[in-house]
Amino acid sequence: MIKYIKFQYSIPICAILFLSLNPTAIKIYSSYKEKTDLLSKIALIKQENEKYTKSLYYLETKESHLERMVKSELGVIANGEIEYRFIK
């Protein structure tokens, strides 16, 4: 029974040691990690690209969107408009 338990635990321990000390296994793991990092960055960039594509579409087609962006980002007010500022 004791030999069976020793044998049962020795195989996973040997496998872990082999994989952790093997340079090829380390290279495979680092390549896999780099791949997953790049895929997550690609997903974020695709979302950002979609956001900018929508914004560009609205800027090209809707005058009110352009006007609202100019007012909010540049602080421009049109003739006859009154700007209200609220103090917290």
PDB file with SEQRES, HELIX, SHEET and CRYST1 records, atoms N, CA, C and O in Angstrom:
SEQRES   1 A   88  MET ILE LYS TYR ILE LYS PHE GLN TYR SER ILE PRO ILE          
SEQRES   2 A   88  CYS ALA ILE LEU PHE LEU SER LEU ASN PRO THR ALA ILE          
SEQRES   3 A   88  LYS ILE TYR SER SER TYR LYS GLU LYS THR ASP LEU LEU          
SEQRES   4 A   88  SER LYS ILE ALA LEU ILE LYS GLN GLU ASN GLU LYS TYR          
SEQRES   5 A   88  THR LYS SER LEU TYR TYR LEU GLU THR LYS GLU SER HIS          
SEQRES   6 A   88  LEU GLU ARG MET VAL LYS SER GLU LEU GLY VAL ILE ALA          
SEQRES   7 A   88  ASN GLY GLU ILE GLU TYR ARG PHE ILE LYS                      
HELIX    1 AA1 ILE A    2  LEU A   21  1                                  20    
HELIX    2 AA2 PRO A   23  THR A   61  1                                  39    
HELIX    3 AA3 GLU A   63  LEU A   74  1                                  12    
CRYST1    1.000    1.000    1.000  90.00  90.00  90.00 P 1           1          
ATOM      1  N   MET A   1       0.824  -1.197   0.000  1.00  0.00           N  
ATOM      2  CA  MET A   1       0.000   0.000   0.000  1.00  0.00           C  
ATOM      3  C   MET A   1       0.866   1.258   0.000  1.00  0.00           C  
ATOM      4  O   MET A   1       0.582   2.204  -0.734  1.00  0.00           O  
ATOM      5  N   ILE A   2       1.903   1.276   0.805  1.00  0.00           N  
ATOM      6  CA  ILE A   2       2.780   2.436   0.880  1.00  0.00           C  
ATOM      7  C   ILE A   2       3.521   2.621  -0.440  1.00  0.00           C  
ATOM      8  O   ILE A   2       3.722   3.753  -0.880  1.00  0.00           O  
ATOM      9  N   LYS A   3       3.927   1.529  -1.075  1.00  0.00           N  
ATOM     10  CA  LYS A   3       4.603   1.630  -2.365  1.00  0.00           C  
ATOM     11  C   LYS A   3       3.667   2.225  -3.414  1.00  0.00           C  
ATOM     12  O   LYS A   3       4.091   3.005  -4.267  1.00  0.00           O  
ATOM     13  N   TYR A   4       2.378   1.844  -3.339  1.00  0.00           N  
ATOM     14  CA  TYR A   4       1.399   2.371  -4.281  1.00  0.00           C  
ATOM     15  C   TYR A   4       1.234   3.875  -4.098  1.00  0.00           C  
ATOM     16  O   TYR A   4       1.160   4.613  -5.080  1.00  0.00           O  
ATOM     17  N   ILE A   5       1.175   4.336  -2.853  1.00  0.00           N  
ATOM     18  CA  ILE A   5       1.028   5.764  -2.566  1.00  0.00           C  
ATOM     19  C   ILE A   5       2.267   6.519  -3.042  1.00  0.00           C  
ATOM     20  O   ILE A   5       2.141   7.585  -3.644  1.00  0.00           O  
ATOM     21  N   LYS A   6       3.459   5.987  -2.783  1.00  0.00           N  
ATOM     22  CA  LYS A   6       4.682   6.636  -3.239  1.00  0.00           C  
ATOM     23  C   LYS A   6       4.712   6.705  -4.756  1.00  0.00           C  
ATOM     24  O   LYS A   6       5.097   7.725  -5.329  1.00  0.00           O  
ATOM     25  N   PHE A   7       4.312   5.634  -5.398  1.00  0.00           N  
ATOM     26  CA  PHE A   7       4.294   5.592  -6.853  1.00  0.00           C  
ATOM     27  C   PHE A   7       3.238   6.549  -7.415  1.00  0.00           C  
ATOM     28  O   PHE A   7       3.446   7.200  -8.438  1.00  0.00           O  
ATOM     29  N   GLN A   8       2.113   6.612  -6.724  1.00  0.00           N  
ATOM     30  CA  GLN A   8       1.016   7.478  -7.160  1.00  0.00           C  
ATOM     31  C   GLN A   8       1.438   8.947  -7.142  1.00  0.00           C  
ATOM     32  O   GLN A   8       1.074   9.699  -8.046  1.00  0.00           O  
ATOM     33  N   TYR A   9       2.196   9.368  -6.133  1.00  0.00           N  
ATOM     34  CA  TYR A   9       2.624  10.761  -6.035  1.00  0.00           C  
ATOM     35  C   TYR A   9       3.911  11.037  -6.796  1.00  0.00           C  
ATOM     36  O   TYR A   9       4.190  12.188  -7.133  1.00  0.00           O  
ATOM     37  N   SER A  10       4.685  10.025  -7.068  1.00  0.00           N  
ATOM     38  CA  SER A  10       5.967  10.257  -7.734  1.00  0.00           C  
ATOM     39  C   SER A  10       5.798  10.628  -9.203  1.00  0.00           C  
ATOM     40  O   SER A  10       6.599  11.398  -9.733  1.00  0.00           O  
ATOM     41  N   ILE A  11       4.789  10.106  -9.865  1.00  0.00           N  
ATOM     42  CA  ILE A  11       4.583  10.418 -11.282  1.00  0.00           C  
ATOM     43  C   ILE A  11       4.221  11.891 -11.482  1.00  0.00           C  
ATOM     44  O   ILE A  11       4.844  12.546 -12.318  1.00  0.00           O  
ATOM     45  N   PRO A  12       3.243  12.444 -10.754  1.00  0.00           N  
ATOM     46  CA  PRO A  12       2.960  13.878 -10.945  1.00  0.00           C  
ATOM     47  C   PRO A  12       4.130  14.778 -10.547  1.00  0.00           C  
ATOM     48  O   PRO A  12       4.369  15.804 -11.183  1.00  0.00           O  
ATOM     49  N   ILE A  13       4.859  14.393  -9.494  1.00  0.00           N  
ATOM     50  CA  ILE A  13       6.003  15.200  -9.073  1.00  0.00           C  
ATOM     51  C   ILE A  13       7.079  15.198 -10.147  1.00  0.00           C  
ATOM     52  O   ILE A  13       7.654  16.243 -10.452  1.00  0.00           O  
ATOM     53  N   CYS A  14       7.352  14.040 -10.719  1.00  0.00           N  
ATOM     54  CA  CYS A  14       8.341  13.962 -11.800  1.00  0.00           C  
ATOM     55  C   CYS A  14       7.879  14.765 -13.019  1.00  0.00           C  
ATOM     56  O   CYS A  14       8.686  15.437 -13.661  1.00  0.00           O  
ATOM     57  N   ALA A  15       6.603  14.699 -13.333  1.00  0.00           N  
ATOM     58  CA  ALA A  15       6.076  15.443 -14.482  1.00  0.00           C  
ATOM     59  C   ALA A  15       6.203  16.941 -14.251  1.00  0.00           C  
ATOM     60  O   ALA A  15       6.582  17.678 -15.161  1.00  0.00           O  
ATOM     61  N   ILE A  16       5.893  17.396 -13.052  1.00  0.00           N  
ATOM     62  CA  ILE A  16       5.998  18.822 -12.739  1.00  0.00           C  
ATOM     63  C   ILE A  16       7.452  19.273 -12.796  1.00  0.00           C  
ATOM     64  O   ILE A  16       7.751  20.333 -13.345  1.00  0.00           O  
ATOM     65  N   LEU A  17       8.348  18.482 -12.239  1.00  0.00           N  
ATOM     66  CA  LEU A  17       9.765  18.834 -12.300  1.00  0.00           C  
ATOM     67  C   LEU A  17      10.275  18.864 -13.733  1.00  0.00           C  
ATOM     68  O   LEU A  17      11.017  19.767 -14.119  1.00  0.00           O  
ATOM     69  N   PHE A  18       9.875  17.877 -14.511  1.00  0.00           N  
ATOM     70  CA  PHE A  18      10.321  17.818 -15.903  1.00  0.00           C  
ATOM     71  C   PHE A  18       9.826  19.031 -16.682  1.00  0.00           C  
ATOM     72  O   PHE A  18      10.583  19.636 -17.442  1.00  0.00           O  
ATOM     73  N   LEU A  19       8.548  19.387 -16.493  1.00  0.00           N  
ATOM     74  CA  LEU A  19       7.990  20.518 -17.226  1.00  0.00           C  
ATOM     75  C   LEU A  19       8.540  21.856 -16.745  1.00  0.00           C  
ATOM     76  O   LEU A  19       8.694  22.785 -17.538  1.00  0.00           O  
ATOM     77  N   SER A  20       8.834  21.957 -15.458  1.00  0.00           N  
ATOM     78  CA  SER A  20       9.330  23.235 -14.952  1.00  0.00           C  
ATOM     79  C   SER A  20      10.808  23.451 -15.253  1.00  0.00           C  
ATOM     80  O   SER A  20      11.259  24.595 -15.321  1.00  0.00           O  
ATOM     81  N   LEU A  21      11.565  22.380 -15.433  1.00  0.00           N  
ATOM     82  CA  LEU A  21      12.997  22.515 -15.704  1.00  0.00           C  
ATOM     83  C   LEU A  21      13.340  22.374 -17.179  1.00  0.00           C  
ATOM     84  O   LEU A  21      14.477  22.634 -17.572  1.00  0.00           O  
ATOM     85  N   ASN A  22      12.402  21.979 -17.981  1.00  0.00           N  
ATOM     86  CA  ASN A  22      12.634  21.769 -19.402  1.00  0.00           C  
ATOM     87  C   ASN A  22      12.569  23.115 -20.131  1.00  0.00           C  
ATOM     88  O   ASN A  22      11.537  23.783 -20.070  1.00  0.00           O  
ATOM     89  N   PRO A  23      13.638  23.532 -20.817  1.00  0.00           N  
ATOM     90  CA  PRO A  23      13.620  24.831 -21.498  1.00  0.00           C  
ATOM     91  C   PRO A  23      12.587  24.909 -22.620  1.00  0.00           C  
ATOM     92  O   PRO A  23      12.041  25.980 -22.884  1.00  0.00           O  
ATOM     93  N   THR A  24      12.319  23.802 -23.270  1.00  0.00           N  
ATOM     94  CA  THR A  24      11.313  23.806 -24.327  1.00  0.00           C  
ATOM     95  C   THR A  24       9.926  24.053 -23.755  1.00  0.00           C  
ATOM     96  O   THR A  24       9.138  24.808 -24.324  1.00  0.00           O  
ATOM     97  N   ALA A  25       9.631  23.414 -22.626  1.00  0.00           N  
ATOM     98  CA  ALA A  25       8.333  23.620 -21.985  1.00  0.00           C  
ATOM     99  C   ALA A  25       8.184  25.060 -21.500  1.00  0.00           C  
ATOM    100  O   ALA A  25       7.104  25.642 -21.591  1.00  0.00           O  
ATOM    101  N   ILE A  26       9.266  25.626 -20.989  1.00  0.00           N  
ATOM    102  CA  ILE A  26       9.226  27.017 -20.534  1.00  0.00           C  
ATOM    103  C   ILE A  26       8.984  27.947 -21.721  1.00  0.00           C  
ATOM    104  O   ILE A  26       8.225  28.910 -21.611  1.00  0.00           O  
ATOM    105  N   LYS A  27       9.623  27.665 -22.849  1.00  0.00           N  
ATOM    106  CA  LYS A  27       9.436  28.478 -24.042  1.00  0.00           C  
ATOM    107  C   LYS A  27       8.002  28.368 -24.559  1.00  0.00           C  
ATOM    108  O   LYS A  27       7.408  29.364 -24.974  1.00  0.00           O  
ATOM    109  N   ILE A  28       7.454  27.161 -24.532  1.00  0.00           N  
ATOM    110  CA  ILE A  28       6.065  26.962 -24.968  1.00  0.00           C  
ATOM    111  C   ILE A  28       5.119  27.746 -24.068  1.00  0.00           C  
ATOM    112  O   ILE A  28       4.193  28.396 -24.553  1.00  0.00           O  
ATOM    113  N   TYR A  29       5.347  27.687 -22.765  1.00  0.00           N  
ATOM    114  CA  TYR A  29       4.476  28.413 -21.836  1.00  0.00           C  
ATOM    115  C   TYR A  29       4.578  29.924 -22.053  1.00  0.00           C  
ATOM    116  O   TYR A  29       3.564  30.623 -22.061  1.00  0.00           O  
ATOM    117  N   SER A  30       5.801  30.426 -22.229  1.00  0.00           N  
ATOM    118  CA  SER A  30       5.953  31.868 -22.424  1.00  0.00           C  
ATOM    119  C   SER A  30       5.325  32.306 -23.745  1.00  0.00           C  
ATOM    120  O   SER A  30       4.762  33.398 -23.831  1.00  0.00           O  
ATOM    121  N   SER A  31       5.418  31.464 -24.775  1.00  0.00           N  
ATOM    122  CA  SER A  31       4.769  31.780 -26.053  1.00  0.00           C  
ATOM    123  C   SER A  31       3.249  31.786 -25.905  1.00  0.00           C  
ATOM    124  O   SER A  31       2.569  32.643 -26.469  1.00  0.00           O  
ATOM    125  N   TYR A  32       2.726  30.833 -25.151  1.00  0.00           N  
ATOM    126  CA  TYR A  32       1.281  30.775 -24.914  1.00  0.00           C  
ATOM    127  C   TYR A  32       0.819  32.013 -24.150  1.00  0.00           C  
ATOM    128  O   TYR A  32      -0.213  32.599 -24.479  1.00  0.00           O  
ATOM    129  N   LYS A  33       1.581  32.410 -23.130  1.00  0.00           N  
ATOM    130  CA  LYS A  33       1.217  33.598 -22.357  1.00  0.00           C  
ATOM    131  C   LYS A  33       1.263  34.843 -23.230  1.00  0.00           C  
ATOM    132  O   LYS A  33       0.380  35.696 -23.136  1.00  0.00           O  
ATOM    133  N   GLU A  34       2.275  34.957 -24.075  1.00  0.00           N  
ATOM    134  CA  GLU A  34       2.379  36.101 -24.973  1.00  0.00           C  
ATOM    135  C   GLU A  34       1.208  36.121 -25.956  1.00  0.00           C  
ATOM    136  O   GLU A  34       0.672  37.182 -26.275  1.00  0.00           O  
ATOM    137  N   LYS A  35       0.820  34.940 -26.429  1.00  0.00           N  
ATOM    138  CA  LYS A  35      -0.307  34.851 -27.362  1.00  0.00           C  
ATOM    139  C   LYS A  35      -1.600  35.327 -26.701  1.00  0.00           C  
ATOM    140  O   LYS A  35      -2.361  36.087 -27.300  1.00  0.00           O  
ATOM    141  N   THR A  36      -1.850  34.884 -25.470  1.00  0.00           N  
ATOM    142  CA  THR A  36      -3.080  35.301 -24.787  1.00  0.00           C  
ATOM    143  C   THR A  36      -3.062  36.803 -24.498  1.00  0.00           C  
ATOM    144  O   THR A  36      -4.097  37.463 -24.592  1.00  0.00           O  
ATOM    145  N   ASP A  37      -1.890  37.347 -24.147  1.00  0.00           N  
ATOM    146  CA  ASP A  37      -1.794  38.795 -23.923  1.00  0.00           C  
ATOM    147  C   ASP A  37      -2.090  39.568 -25.208  1.00  0.00           C  
ATOM    148  O   ASP A  37      -2.812  40.565 -25.190  1.00  0.00           O  
ATOM    149  N   LEU A  38      -1.528  39.101 -26.316  1.00  0.00           N  
ATOM    150  CA  LEU A  38      -1.766  39.773 -27.595  1.00  0.00           C  
ATOM    151  C   LEU A  38      -3.226  39.677 -28.028  1.00  0.00           C  
ATOM    152  O   LEU A  38      -3.778  40.632 -28.574  1.00  0.00           O  
ATOM    153  N   LEU A  39      -3.847  38.531 -27.787  1.00  0.00           N  
ATOM    154  CA  LEU A  39      -5.266  38.387 -28.145  1.00  0.00           C  
ATOM    155  C   LEU A  39      -6.142  39.318 -27.322  1.00  0.00           C  
ATOM    156  O   LEU A  39      -7.109  39.876 -27.841  1.00  0.00           O  
ATOM    157  N   SER A  40      -5.818  39.492 -26.051  1.00  0.00           N  
ATOM    158  CA  SER A  40      -6.608  40.417 -25.232  1.00  0.00           C  
ATOM    159  C   SER A  40      -6.396  41.863 -25.693  1.00  0.00           C  
ATOM    160  O   SER A  40      -7.335  42.659 -25.695  1.00  0.00           O  
ATOM    161  N   LYS A  41      -5.164  42.200 -26.082  1.00  0.00           N  
ATOM    162  CA  LYS A  41      -4.914  43.542 -26.603  1.00  0.00           C  
ATOM    163  C   LYS A  41      -5.655  43.766 -27.916  1.00  0.00           C  
ATOM    164  O   LYS A  41      -6.183  44.852 -28.158  1.00  0.00           O  
ATOM    165  N   ILE A  42      -5.694  42.748 -28.755  1.00  0.00           N  
ATOM    166  CA  ILE A  42      -6.426  42.858 -30.023  1.00  0.00           C  
ATOM    167  C   ILE A  42      -7.904  43.097 -29.762  1.00  0.00           C  
ATOM    168  O   ILE A  42      -8.528  43.912 -30.442  1.00  0.00           O  
ATOM    169  N   ALA A  43      -8.472  42.396 -28.785  1.00  0.00           N  
ATOM    170  CA  ALA A  43      -9.890  42.579 -28.465  1.00  0.00           C  
ATOM    171  C   ALA A  43     -10.158  44.004 -27.993  1.00  0.00           C  
ATOM    172  O   ALA A  43     -11.151  44.616 -28.386  1.00  0.00           O  
ATOM    173  N   LEU A  44      -9.268  44.534 -27.147  1.00  0.00           N  
ATOM    174  CA  LEU A  44      -9.446  45.914 -26.669  1.00  0.00           C  
ATOM    175  C   LEU A  44      -9.328  46.918 -27.810  1.00  0.00           C  
ATOM    176  O   LEU A  44     -10.089  47.883 -27.874  1.00  0.00           O  
ATOM    177  N   ILE A  45      -8.388  46.695 -28.698  1.00  0.00           N  
ATOM    178  CA  ILE A  45      -8.203  47.611 -29.824  1.00  0.00           C  
ATOM    179  C   ILE A  45      -9.391  47.543 -30.773  1.00  0.00           C  
ATOM    180  O   ILE A  45      -9.787  48.560 -31.343  1.00  0.00           O  
ATOM    181  N   LYS A  46      -9.970  46.343 -30.951  1.00  0.00           N  
ATOM    182  CA  LYS A  46     -11.161  46.225 -31.801  1.00  0.00           C  
ATOM    183  C   LYS A  46     -12.330  46.993 -31.208  1.00  0.00           C  
ATOM    184  O   LYS A  46     -13.073  47.650 -31.937  1.00  0.00           O  
ATOM    185  N   GLN A  47     -12.504  46.917 -29.883  1.00  0.00           N  
ATOM    186  CA  GLN A  47     -13.582  47.673 -29.236  1.00  0.00           C  
ATOM    187  C   GLN A  47     -13.363  49.175 -29.400  1.00  0.00           C  
ATOM    188  O   GLN A  47     -14.298  49.922 -29.687  1.00  0.00           O  
ATOM    189  N   GLU A  48     -12.119  49.606 -29.215  1.00  0.00           N  
ATOM    190  CA  GLU A  48     -11.806  51.020 -29.371  1.00  0.00           C  
ATOM    191  C   GLU A  48     -12.024  51.469 -30.816  1.00  0.00           C  
ATOM    192  O   GLU A  48     -12.523  52.568 -31.057  1.00  0.00           O  
ATOM    193  N   ASN A  49     -11.656  50.632 -31.763  1.00  0.00           N  
ATOM    194  CA  ASN A  49     -11.857  50.943 -33.171  1.00  0.00           C  
ATOM    195  C   ASN A  49     -13.339  51.067 -33.494  1.00  0.00           C  
ATOM    196  O   ASN A  49     -13.738  51.957 -34.245  1.00  0.00           O  
ATOM    197  N   GLU A  50     -14.150  50.187 -32.937  1.00  0.00           N  
ATOM    198  CA  GLU A  50     -15.593  50.254 -33.155  1.00  0.00           C  
ATOM    199  C   GLU A  50     -16.172  51.549 -32.592  1.00  0.00           C  
ATOM    200  O   GLU A  50     -17.040  52.171 -33.205  1.00  0.00           O  
ATOM    201  N   LYS A  51     -15.678  51.949 -31.410  1.00  0.00           N  
ATOM    202  CA  LYS A  51     -16.143  53.200 -30.792  1.00  0.00           C  
ATOM    203  C   LYS A  51     -15.798  54.394 -31.681  1.00  0.00           C  
ATOM    204  O   LYS A  51     -16.630  55.274 -31.898  1.00  0.00           O  
ATOM    205  N   TYR A  52     -14.570  54.418 -32.191  1.00  0.00           N  
ATOM    206  CA  TYR A  52     -14.164  55.527 -33.052  1.00  0.00           C  
ATOM    207  C   TYR A  52     -14.892  55.509 -34.389  1.00  0.00           C  
ATOM    208  O   TYR A  52     -15.177  56.566 -34.953  1.00  0.00           O  
ATOM    209  N   THR A  53     -15.192  54.335 -34.897  1.00  0.00           N  
ATOM    210  CA  THR A  53     -15.938  54.234 -36.155  1.00  0.00           C  
ATOM    211  C   THR A  53     -17.342  54.809 -35.982  1.00  0.00           C  
ATOM    212  O   THR A  53     -17.834  55.528 -36.851  1.00  0.00           O  
ATOM    213  N   LYS A  54     -17.983  54.492 -34.860  1.00  0.00           N  
ATOM    214  CA  LYS A  54     -19.308  55.057 -34.581  1.00  0.00           C  
ATOM    215  C   LYS A  54     -19.238  56.570 -34.448  1.00  0.00           C  
ATOM    216  O   LYS A  54     -20.073  57.294 -34.989  1.00  0.00           O  
ATOM    217  N   SER A  55     -18.236  57.031 -33.727  1.00  0.00           N  
ATOM    218  CA  SER A  55     -18.090  58.475 -33.537  1.00  0.00           C  
ATOM    219  C   SER A  55     -17.859  59.174 -34.872  1.00  0.00           C  
ATOM    220  O   SER A  55     -18.431  60.235 -35.122  1.00  0.00           O  
ATOM    221  N   LEU A  56     -17.035  58.596 -35.722  1.00  0.00           N  
ATOM    222  CA  LEU A  56     -16.776  59.176 -37.042  1.00  0.00           C  
ATOM    223  C   LEU A  56     -18.044  59.196 -37.883  1.00  0.00           C  
ATOM    224  O   LEU A  56     -18.311  60.167 -38.591  1.00  0.00           O  
ATOM    225  N   TYR A  57     -18.825  58.122 -37.805  1.00  0.00           N  
ATOM    226  CA  TYR A  57     -20.088  58.074 -38.551  1.00  0.00           C  
ATOM    227  C   TYR A  57     -21.012  59.207 -38.109  1.00  0.00           C  
ATOM    228  O   TYR A  57     -21.588  59.906 -38.941  1.00  0.00           O  
ATOM    229  N   TYR A  58     -21.150  59.384 -36.788  1.00  0.00           N  
ATOM    230  CA  TYR A  58     -22.023  60.448 -36.285  1.00  0.00           C  
ATOM    231  C   TYR A  58     -21.488  61.829 -36.645  1.00  0.00           C  
ATOM    232  O   TYR A  58     -22.266  62.736 -36.937  1.00  0.00           O  
ATOM    233  N   LEU A  59     -20.182  61.994 -36.625  1.00  0.00           N  
ATOM    234  CA  LEU A  59     -19.606  63.288 -36.988  1.00  0.00           C  
ATOM    235  C   LEU A  59     -19.852  63.615 -38.457  1.00  0.00           C  
ATOM    236  O   LEU A  59     -20.093  64.772 -38.802  1.00  0.00           O  
ATOM    237  N   GLU A  60     -19.793  62.605 -39.322  1.00  0.00           N  
ATOM    238  CA  GLU A  60     -19.992  62.835 -40.746  1.00  0.00           C  
ATOM    239  C   GLU A  60     -21.452  63.029 -41.122  1.00  0.00           C  
ATOM    240  O   GLU A  60     -21.743  63.728 -42.093  1.00  0.00           O  
ATOM    241  N   THR A  61     -22.376  62.433 -40.382  1.00  0.00           N  
ATOM    242  CA  THR A  61     -23.776  62.444 -40.806  1.00  0.00           C  
ATOM    243  C   THR A  61     -24.670  63.379 -39.998  1.00  0.00           C  
ATOM    244  O   THR A  61     -25.656  63.888 -40.531  1.00  0.00           O  
ATOM    245  N   LYS A  62     -24.358  63.613 -38.749  1.00  0.00           N  
ATOM    246  CA  LYS A  62     -25.270  64.389 -37.904  1.00  0.00           C  
ATOM    247  C   LYS A  62     -24.592  65.679 -37.447  1.00  0.00           C  
ATOM    248  O   LYS A  62     -23.576  65.653 -36.752  1.00  0.00           O  
ATOM    249  N   GLU A  63     -25.169  66.793 -37.847  1.00  0.00           N  
ATOM    250  CA  GLU A  63     -24.637  68.102 -37.470  1.00  0.00           C  
ATOM    251  C   GLU A  63     -24.745  68.339 -35.964  1.00  0.00           C  
ATOM    252  O   GLU A  63     -23.861  68.949 -35.363  1.00  0.00           O  
ATOM    253  N   SER A  64     -25.826  67.858 -35.360  1.00  0.00           N  
ATOM    254  CA  SER A  64     -26.022  68.102 -33.931  1.00  0.00           C  
ATOM    255  C   SER A  64     -24.924  67.422 -33.101  1.00  0.00           C  
ATOM    256  O   SER A  64     -24.512  67.947 -32.066  1.00  0.00           O  
ATOM    257  N   HIS A  65     -24.463  66.278 -33.547  1.00  0.00           N  
ATOM    258  CA  HIS A  65     -23.395  65.577 -32.826  1.00  0.00           C  
ATOM    259  C   HIS A  65     -22.096  66.378 -32.894  1.00  0.00           C  
ATOM    260  O   HIS A  65     -21.395  66.513 -31.890  1.00  0.00           O  
ATOM    261  N   LEU A  66     -21.776  66.904 -34.063  1.00  0.00           N  
ATOM    262  CA  LEU A  66     -20.580  67.721 -34.223  1.00  0.00           C  
ATOM    263  C   LEU A  66     -20.662  68.965 -33.350  1.00  0.00           C  
ATOM    264  O   LEU A  66     -19.696  69.328 -32.679  1.00  0.00           O  
ATOM    265  N   GLU A  67     -21.816  69.611 -33.362  1.00  0.00           N  
ATOM    266  CA  GLU A  67     -22.011  70.817 -32.560  1.00  0.00           C  
ATOM    267  C   GLU A  67     -21.862  70.518 -31.072  1.00  0.00           C  
ATOM    268  O   GLU A  67     -21.237  71.286 -30.340  1.00  0.00           O  
ATOM    269  N   ARG A  68     -22.430  69.413 -30.631  1.00  0.00           N  
ATOM    270  CA  ARG A  68     -22.349  69.034 -29.218  1.00  0.00           C  
ATOM    271  C   ARG A  68     -20.909  68.738 -28.813  1.00  0.00           C  
ATOM    272  O   ARG A  68     -20.482  69.116 -27.722  1.00  0.00           O  
ATOM    273  N   MET A  69     -20.152  68.059 -29.689  1.00  0.00           N  
ATOM    274  CA  MET A  69     -18.756  67.760 -29.372  1.00  0.00           C  
ATOM    275  C   MET A  69     -17.917  69.037 -29.299  1.00  0.00           C  
ATOM    276  O   MET A  69     -17.074  69.174 -28.413  1.00  0.00           O  
ATOM    277  N   VAL A  70     -18.142  69.962 -30.213  1.00  0.00           N  
ATOM    278  CA  VAL A  70     -17.395  71.222 -30.202  1.00  0.00           C  
ATOM    279  C   VAL A  70     -17.705  71.992 -28.927  1.00  0.00           C  
ATOM    280  O   VAL A  70     -16.802  72.550 -28.305  1.00  0.00           O  
ATOM    281  N   LYS A  71     -18.964  72.027 -28.537  1.00  0.00           N  
ATOM    282  CA  LYS A  71     -19.339  72.751 -27.324  1.00  0.00           C  
ATOM    283  C   LYS A  71     -18.749  72.104 -26.077  1.00  0.00           C  
ATOM    284  O   LYS A  71     -18.264  72.806 -25.190  1.00  0.00           O  
ATOM    285  N   SER A  72     -18.783  70.784 -25.997  1.00  0.00           N  
ATOM    286  CA  SER A  72     -18.321  70.126 -24.779  1.00  0.00           C  
ATOM    287  C   SER A  72     -16.798  70.085 -24.682  1.00  0.00           C  
ATOM    288  O   SER A  72     -16.250  70.266 -23.595  1.00  0.00           O  
ATOM    289  N   GLU A  73     -16.103  69.849 -25.798  1.00  0.00           N  
ATOM    290  CA  GLU A  73     -14.654  69.703 -25.729  1.00  0.00           C  
ATOM    291  C   GLU A  73     -13.904  71.027 -25.835  1.00  0.00           C  
ATOM    292  O   GLU A  73     -12.862  71.195 -25.202  1.00  0.00           O  
ATOM    293  N   LEU A  74     -14.411  71.959 -26.616  1.00  0.00           N  
ATOM    294  CA  LEU A  74     -13.705  73.218 -26.813  1.00  0.00           C  
ATOM    295  C   LEU A  74     -14.298  74.366 -26.013  1.00  0.00           C  
ATOM    296  O   LEU A  74     -13.674  75.420 -25.884  1.00  0.00           O  
ATOM    297  N   GLY A  75     -15.493  74.175 -25.476  1.00  0.00           N  
ATOM    298  CA  GLY A  75     -16.115  75.218 -24.670  1.00  0.00           C  
ATOM    299  C   GLY A  75     -16.661  76.371 -25.486  1.00  0.00           C  
ATOM    300  O   GLY A  75     -16.776  77.486 -24.977  1.00  0.00           O  
ATOM    301  N   VAL A  76     -16.999  76.125 -26.735  1.00  0.00           N  
ATOM    302  CA  VAL A  76     -17.517  77.164 -27.622  1.00  0.00           C  
ATOM    303  C   VAL A  76     -19.011  77.329 -27.374  1.00  0.00           C  
ATOM    304  O   VAL A  76     -19.735  76.352 -27.187  1.00  0.00           O  
ATOM    305  N   ILE A  77     -19.463  78.590 -27.376  1.00  0.00           N  
ATOM    306  CA  ILE A  77     -20.899  78.835 -27.279  1.00  0.00           C  
ATOM    307  C   ILE A  77     -21.321  79.623 -28.517  1.00  0.00           C  
ATOM    308  O   ILE A  77     -20.550  80.431 -29.036  1.00  0.00           O  
ATOM    309  N   ALA A  78     -22.526  79.392 -28.980  1.00  0.00           N  
ATOM    310  CA  ALA A  78     -23.042  80.053 -30.176  1.00  0.00           C  
ATOM    311  C   ALA A  78     -23.545  81.448 -29.810  1.00  0.00           C  
ATOM    312  O   ALA A  78     -23.747  81.766 -28.638  1.00  0.00           O  
ATOM    313  N   ASN A  79     -23.740  82.261 -30.829  1.00  0.00           N  
ATOM    314  CA  ASN A  79     -24.269  83.607 -30.606  1.00  0.00           C  
ATOM    315  C   ASN A  79     -25.667  83.518 -30.019  1.00  0.00           C  
ATOM    316  O   ASN A  79     -26.503  82.765 -30.518  1.00  0.00           O  
ATOM    317  N   GLY A  80     -25.923  84.272 -28.976  1.00  0.00           N  
ATOM    318  CA  GLY A  80     -27.232  84.304 -28.352  1.00  0.00           C  
ATOM    319  C   GLY A  80     -27.421  83.253 -27.258  1.00  0.00           C  
ATOM    320  O   GLY A  80     -28.441  83.263 -26.569  1.00  0.00           O  
ATOM    321  N   GLU A  81     -26.470  82.362 -27.091  1.00  0.00           N  
ATOM    322  CA  GLU A  81     -26.587  81.356 -26.041  1.00  0.00           C  
ATOM    323  C   GLU A  81     -25.979  81.886 -24.750  1.00  0.00           C  
ATOM    324  O   GLU A  81     -25.048  82.692 -24.763  1.00  0.00           O  
ATOM    325  N   ILE A  82     -26.523  81.417 -23.646  1.00  0.00           N  
ATOM    326  CA  ILE A  82     -26.016  81.810 -22.337  1.00  0.00           C  
ATOM    327  C   ILE A  82     -25.413  80.564 -21.692  1.00  0.00           C  
ATOM    328  O   ILE A  82     -26.036  79.503 -21.652  1.00  0.00           O  
ATOM    329  N   GLU A  83     -24.205  80.713 -21.194  1.00  0.00           N  
ATOM    330  CA  GLU A  83     -23.529  79.577 -20.564  1.00  0.00           C  
ATOM    331  C   GLU A  83     -23.774  79.627 -19.056  1.00  0.00           C  
ATOM    332  O   GLU A  83     -23.544  80.646 -18.405  1.00  0.00           O  
ATOM    333  N   TYR A  84     -24.238  78.520 -18.530  1.00  0.00           N  
ATOM    334  CA  TYR A  84     -24.467  78.413 -17.089  1.00  0.00           C  
ATOM    335  C   TYR A  84     -23.391  77.525 -16.495  1.00  0.00           C  
ATOM    336  O   TYR A  84     -23.083  76.462 -17.034  1.00  0.00           O  
ATOM    337  N   ARG A  85     -22.826  77.960 -15.396  1.00  0.00           N  
ATOM    338  CA  ARG A  85     -21.827  77.157 -14.684  1.00  0.00           C  
ATOM    339  C   ARG A  85     -22.314  76.979 -13.261  1.00  0.00           C  
ATOM    340  O   ARG A  85     -22.692  77.935 -12.584  1.00  0.00           O  
ATOM    341  N   PHE A  86     -22.296  75.732 -12.827  1.00  0.00           N  
ATOM    342  CA  PHE A  86     -22.769  75.397 -11.488  1.00  0.00           C  
ATOM    343  C   PHE A  86     -21.577  75.057 -10.608  1.00  0.00           C  
ATOM    344  O   PHE A  86     -20.716  74.262 -10.984  1.00  0.00           O  
ATOM    345  N   ILE A  87     -21.540  75.661  -9.451  1.00  0.00           N  
ATOM    346  CA  ILE A  87     -20.461  75.425  -8.495  1.00  0.00           C  
ATOM    347  C   ILE A  87     -20.922  74.366  -7.502  1.00  0.00           C  
ATOM    348  O   ILE A  87     -22.028  74.429  -6.967  1.00  0.00           O  
ATOM    349  N   LYS A  88     -20.059  73.407  -7.273  1.00  0.00           N  
ATOM    350  CA  LYS A  88     -20.421  72.321  -6.336  1.00  0.00           C  
ATOM    351  C   LYS A  88     -20.231  72.752  -4.915  1.00  0.00           C  
ATOM    352  O   LYS A  88     -20.484  71.975  -3.995  1.00  0.00           O  
TER     353      LYS A  88                                                      
END                                                                             
